[in-house]
């Protein structure tokens, strides 16, 4: 069974933290402006927020993939 995950293209990411503002349990930008995906597996609870973060990312650095 495949899993859906959120991934980041660090070459595009500006660490502007819009994604963290949408869901800080999934996305975290630390004090050094590094983005971490804390919960990459998409669940029913995070699906809407992750899709919104992907849509609103100004650099289109986030994507949803099937594992």
C-alpha positions in Angstrom: 0.0 0.0 0.0 1.4 3.3 -1.0 1.7 6.3 1.4 1.3 9.9 0.5 4.1 12.2 1.8 5.0 15.8 1.6 8.5 16.6 0.4 10.5 19.8 0.0 12.9 20.8 -2.7 15.5 22.6 -0.6 17.0 24.2 -3.8 13.8 26.2 -4.1 12.8 26.6 -0.4 13.2 30.1 1.0 12.2 29.1 4.5 9.6 31.8 4.6 7.5 29.7 7.1 4.2 30.1 5.4 3.8 26.3 5.6 4.7 26.4 9.3 2.0 29.0 9.8 -0.5 26.7 8.3 0.5 23.6 10.3 3.4 23.8 12.8 2.9 20.1 13.7 4.0 19.2 10.2 6.4 22.0 9.2 9.0 23.7 11.3 11.5 26.5 10.4 14.2 26.8 13.0 16.1 29.9 14.1 18.7 29.3 11.3 15.9 29.4 8.6 16.1 25.6 8.0 12.8 23.9 7.1 12.1 20.5 8.7 9.2 18.3 7.8 8.3 16.8 11.1 5.5 14.5 9.9 6.0 13.7 6.2 3.3 11.1 6.1 0.0 12.6 5.1 -3.0 11.6 7.3 -6.7 12.4 7.2 -6.0 15.0 9.9 -3.1 16.7 8.0 -4.3 16.3 4.4 -6.1 19.6 4.1 -3.3 21.7 5.7 -0.6 20.0 3.7 -2.5 20.6 0.4 -2.9 24.3 1.5 0.8 24.6 2.3 1.7 23.2 -1.1 -0.7 25.6 -2.8 0.5 28.6 -0.9 4.3 28.0 -1.1 5.6 31.1 -3.0 8.5 29.1 -4.5 6.5 25.9 -5.1 9.1 24.1 -3.1 6.6 21.6 -1.5 5.0 18.7 -3.2 2.9 15.7 -2.4 4.3 12.3 -3.6 3.2 8.7 -3.4 5.8 6.6 -1.7 
